[in-house]
Amino acid sequence: MNINKVFFLRKPDTNEIKQIYLGYAWPAIIFNVFYLLFKKDWKWAGIFFVLDLLAAWLPEDYINLAIFSVGLIICFFYNKIKLKELTAKGWVLTENSEDVLNQYRTQKAEKAQARKEKRKEAYENLAKIESNGGIFQRQVRCPRCRSTNVQVVGQHKKGFSVGKAATGVVLTGGIGSLAGFAGKKTKKVDMICMNCGKQFKYKK
């Protein structure tokens, strides 16, 4: 006897096919709530995870038994609960014919292809952003006209420093005052707006 028989559900309005199992979810005995995470059923994974947490608060002698019991509940009742949920949302059981199986496989392949194309598009968009100097560079705006048509002039450097000059005089004599002119690179860059000509500093 097949204790975990495969059935198909159809959504009448979209003609979408979904595969379900009617029987016992045996892997849940071993993997517990991780079985639901693998099936991407976040709702019931969260519910049974809470039960596992409650079981962890029991006396030490009963914790393992309680968590094992949660796995048994998932094993014996999850598939039945899922079927009731889907039928309540309009899904109906359909015949297990070769045509239905082929249609299910076709829809599954189309979804996989759509996900692949979506990931490819995301990678291409990311590459475009990187080629344009990164996402933060693209968002820099001129403080005067708010234009995004700005260009980097160069690394911003600090100007004359009185403190450096005074320290240089004390340590090296008068020539040390030249230390006050030693420009130090900062985390800012000098930029210019190509729209209005405004020059400004931008912190990377």
Disulfide bonds with the S-S distance in Angstrom:
none
